Amino acid sequence: MKSLILLCAIFISGHCFPTSNESWSIFKRVFKKKYFSNEEEINRRQIWDENVAVIHQHNLEFDIGLHSYTLAMNRFGDMTNEEFRKQMNGFKMISENETKRINYQTFSRPANLILPDSVDWRTKGYVTYVKDQGQCGSCWAFSTTGALEGQHFAKTSQLVSLSEQNLVDCSLLNFGCNGGNQDLAFDHIKLHHGIDTEETYPYMAERQLCQFNRKNIGATLTGYTRIQKHNETDLQAAIATVGPIAVSIDASQGSFQFYSSGVYDEPNCSTKRLDHAVLAIGYGTLNSKDYYIVKNSWGVDWGIKGYILMSRNKQNQCGIATSALYPLV
């Protein structure tokens, strides 16, 4: 605990630029880093130094009002952005031809709907704890289970943590730790009449033989609904009236890798090149900046205890409304 506090003091501050051997040692100790050779450690240390410099510069700019969010060192600190994206961002966009072969409904915003200024489904019991996909590109599975956990709660008033490993192992049209998407995952759950609970089918962060057991089903679905592409008004309405929504985003920027707090506003984000699946569980406004509350699957040490506030009403920034959907139960 003392090491973690010291790490936070060293790295989160925007007014220091630590690249000392002591700071490097603390980073390795806190995040349990082991390297196979001196050469590898030298390479990782150089990458870490460069990432520390980027974080430091960004936070100085935040202090003078150039950014609406801060960065901080985390377990990805010794990885290049390319390595990070390859390992953590496993969303693979479904093609238009594949979409046409899958039956789904399209969200219709209720007439005369008056939207609340803010929504947070965590306060209503719809959201399970923040999970960690580990070194596996299975974000698509976590986004899928998160949306179904919410809708299962809406129907039964029972919050059941569902098995991502069930999808990683058994959804063969997806690619396990090498990526996938929520459309095919929802279709798989429907075809097999359910998904097992997390308790009975725990997460292993690697694809193994399918061990789905109908006796351990934690939730079922009858289909799924898609929200009109690029339509943030409909996305906000769906979040407000339905519950947590499975969404996919462009999380390829270095700023996302080290996000720490505030409203994430990244003009270099793409609205089309999506690479990471997450869960939109609410929305609100902070310092006149509209945001979505987004649950990630990188553990509680990333972002705001595992969450990020992503820009809302900024022309579909990072593609958050490009591929949004939720299950029907």
C-alpha positions, 0 to 999 in steps of 0.5 A: 500500500505504501508503494502504491501511495508513493507511486501515485505521488510520484506519477500523478503530479503534473509538476514533476518529471521523475525518471530516476532509478528509484521511480523505475523500481517503484513502478516495477514493484507496484505492477509486478513487472519481470523482464527476461533479460537486461536488454529487455529491461533497458528497452522497457525503461526507455519506453517508460521514460518516454511515457512519463514525459508525455504524461508530464507534458499533458498534465502541465497543459491541463494545469493551464487549461488546455485539456479537460482531463488528466493522465497518470502512469499505470500498468501499461507504462512500459508498453508502446501504444502499438503494443498496447492497442494490439493486446488490449483493444479487441473489438472487430467491427461487424461487416454490413453483409454480416449485419444483414444476416443477423436479425435485430431490432432498431431502437425507436426513441419514445415520443415526447421523451423528456430526458433527465439531466443525468443518469447513472445506472450504478445507483440503481443496481444495474452494474456489476463490479469493474472486471479485468480482461487481463492480457487478452483482447476480449473486451467484446465479451465484457461489453456483451455481459455488462449489457446483459447483466443490466437487462437481466437485472431490469427484468428480475431485480437480480444482479448476476455476474455473467461469464466472459469466459463462456463467450471467449471459449464458445463463441466460435464466430468471434476470436477469443483473445484475438477479438470479436464483437457484441453482435455475434456474442448476443447471437451466440447467447440466443442460439444456445439459450443462455450464458453461464454465471461468472461463478460457475465459469470463471475468467481465465484470460485465454481461449480454452475448450468450451465448458458451457453447462445449461445447468449454470445459466445465469441469463438468457436473451431473445434478441438485441436492439441496435441504435441508429449509427452516429445518433447521439440523441438516440444513444442518450435516450436509450441509456436513459430509458433502457439501461447500460448500453454496449458501445464500441469506441476508438481507444487507440490514442495514447491519451486513452492508454493513460487516462486518469480523470476528467472529461476525455476530449480527444480530437484525434479520435476516429468515429469509424475506426473502432477498436475497443468495446465498453459499456455506457452506463450513464451520462451527465455534465461536468464544468459545462462539458457533457459526458458519458459514463463508460465502464471499461474492463481494465481493472480498477487501477485504470481511469476513475476506478475503472471508468472514464467520462467520455465526451458527449455531444461532440459529433460522435467523438471516438465513435461512441454512437457508431455501434451501440446495442443492447439485448432483449430479455 
